């Protein structure tokens, strides 16, 4: 959960997690630090007690093989368009769960996830709601998503045997690529944030396996070393 504002919603999410067998709650910059005492976590006190706090989305998802962001879409034009929460998206998540951790990102009650948050996501997911009232309560949204995942657990297709890199490994590649673009002069002043998000999304779209990610990072580090040496020599 990213920047949640109301401890009661965090408590409701913890209760839903307990209902559907999810145990690992991670919270990024909660609005109130007293969220562990949320009263609505009936049956979910253990989830709240063991919840972890992080300063950034990058840190919170570092050990995850798949990061899925949730959104109500509204008037945003998202590329690619979000997947609908259904049996197909649930099966994809279950196939990755057999190989590593999966993070479901939920944004704050006020603004949801930002474009910067989206840049850490492999893909986005939305819940089918009535067009006249598309926004759901945060705790309810968590419950609906976890219910659908639990419902599809037994029918999930066998996982494709692939070793996937962690989000932290992919972030190292994105940061290295961004540094190379800076040194080469490709990134112009004032465009750092935009290129950081674009670099991150580009790497995610490549759908690298763990071996390829390691190889790519090794190549990138060698390129960076050469660029740094050239910069020192000319500076």
ABEGO torsion letter per residue (X at the ends): XBGBABAAAAAAAAAAAAAAGBABBBBBGBABAAAAABAAABGAAAAAAABBBBABAAAAAAABABBBBBBAGEABBBOBBBBBBBAAAAAAAAAAAAABBBBBBBBBAAAEBBAAAAAABABBBBBBBBAABABBBAAAAAAAAAAAAAAAAAABBBBBBBBBBBAAAAAAAAAAAAAAAAAAGABBBGAAAAAAAAAAAAAAAAGBBAAAAAAAAAAAAAAAAAAAAAAAAAX
